[in-house]
């Protein structure tokens, strides 16, 4: 049988997801009601209330939506 690759080729990932990148936020958040960024940011705020000195690395889907929601809690935001 066929052997599965150790990882998905980068070219395939780009071909699949790059065309959607410009519309991702509109499609997933507004049209489909995706709330992952809200849930993550809210959980951080509950765990670390009243903080404004956090070092935040938003390394999720590349939209920066979590970082936007935590901007006021971050001393550093990447």
N, C-alpha and C positions, 0 to 999 in steps of 0.2 A: 503494500500500500504506500500511499504518499506520506512523507514525513512532514510534520508541521514545522514551520520556521520557529526559531527561538523567540523571535519578536516580530511584530508587524513591520514591514518595510516603511520607512519614513515617507517615501514617495506615495504610497498607498494612503497613508494618513492624510497627507497634504491634499491629495486628489479628492478625498472624501469630505474633509472638514473645511478647507480653506474657502471654498465657494460659499459656505454657510456663515463664515465668521462675521461678515458685515451685517448680517441680519439676525444673528444668534439672539441678542438681547430682545429684539422685538418679537421674534417667533416664540422663544422659550418662556420669557418672563411675561410679556403682555398677552400673547395669544394663547399660550398653554398654561399660564398660571404658575410657572415654576417658582418655588419659594425657597430653594436651597440656601441662597445667600442670606435671606432673612432669618432662617432658622439658625444658621451658624453664627451670625452676628448677635442675635438675641441670646444664644447660649453663652457666648463669651461675655456679654454684658451682665448676665445673671451671675456667672462665676466670678467676675471681676468688676463689681459695681463701683461707680464713682472714680474710675481710673481715667487718667489722661496722659499716662506715661508709658503706654505699651509700645513694644516694638512689634509691628504687624507685618507679616509677609503674606500677601494674598497670592497664593500659588494654586488657585483652584482651576477654573475653566478658562482663565485668560480674559474674563470680562471685567474684572476689577470691582465687581458689585459688592463683595464682602468688604473690601477696603474702603469703598465709598461710605458704607454704613458704619465703619469704625474710625473714620478719619478724626473725629473729635476726641477719641480715646487714645489716639496714637501720638507718641512723641516722634516715632519713625514709621513710615509707611512705604513699603516696597511692593 
